[in-house]
């Protein structure tokens, strides 16, 4: 009993040290930028900061899930809460409120999701039988990968950055469902929160899971149990994601929308030589170098080469992981004929280099294999083990830090975001992407929408007295009152209502909102959540709570921090 108590005490101590190390590394992920109190200019930075600012406004006014954005995005009613997943962005908005500072709050959010990513990757690696040291290195390689750095800073692609936290859960979940008939929570929740972060990442993840499913068919251990777990995973995914899926489909069924920002995949894929060069140089600056963005970084590139050289020594699973990593690396380039994908649903992904998310994930496990091969040869005692693990961390983090500093230097004099800069009210030079979710039948009047001009009795009027509230826009210009016909710079969506002087006005069913015979008083454009909207929120919340409760009582959340057979030194 005394020996057991000593082991348990040591286990708890090791777990505490591990968690503290992850917290420290998560803080390291943001400290270079946090010190400057600056968010450096990036591709989608104004867009996503506007999203965060809208969520902050809504939270401060008692609404945690807005559907219509009205305070940001140039004061154009923008249904981003319907068309762009926002659940995983809410914690970052909450942190902005806690710190009362957007810069600190956003970086705190980066740190939070870095910590969660490390935990998830570590737990998955341990459940796959990796020893503690190897699992720790795998988690660091993934979270400090150059592609994840590219998403966070150079592209500020927050949707994809957040999705990278949950993609590993889905990939591992399907594996364990097919192998053991268990782990539906990993698959269902992993894919759900990937979707609740970024639609395109979820689409690519589904494609990857389909291929993974086909490859795993011959290795299914229990068909009946696996089929049951797979069905439960699909149901849990749908119920968990319905908070986004239901309102989205409600609008898509109501009217037609054009594809957001359509691009020719044949011109946006990565050129192989550029992808190799970017990876070797650990470059995340991307377009400013004259090349198309896309990189896996020097660490994973070296891992990939090492893996191909030593692949004969791998077991079957590790061979599959390496082959898939190399294949996805090649698929992201112009070697693959992406022009043929323009005739498939995949045309919506915009950039083939998004596939590098999976390359990064897969090669992170190959990096663990590489680490173990040297670990077993070099280490012989506690000092050598600690030294080797520390050296491995430095080898992973140093190129990441060097790449980040190069990016920071390149952006030093750019139009960056600080506490003193406001992106609201159209004060920031940006594309805004307002056309993405504007109904197709309103696009012929897009300029009127963009520049906030109303059509009043066949005359164009510039509106100035506009006030955004939660899910509501108020138009107070007197030029709109007592008129026969008024067309507002606001699109028609399902569940939109127009009110004036406590009276609901009828309006057209598509295009820009047109009303007749206005009176004196403020005209209010309101998004009123439907029963579908309201019920879907409750279903998802109950599903999240239910899965957590079920996982706790069944022991599925056993993270296996410490397992005797994988002690360091064995």
Beta strands, then each sheet from edge to edge (+ up, - down):
strand 1: 453-456
strand 2: 459-462
strand 3: 466-469
strand 4: 472-475
strand 5: 485-491
strand 6: 496-500
strand 7: 503-505
strand 8: 512-516
strand 9: 523-527
sheet 1: 2+ 1- 5+ 8-
sheet 2: 3+ 4- 9+ 6- 7+
end
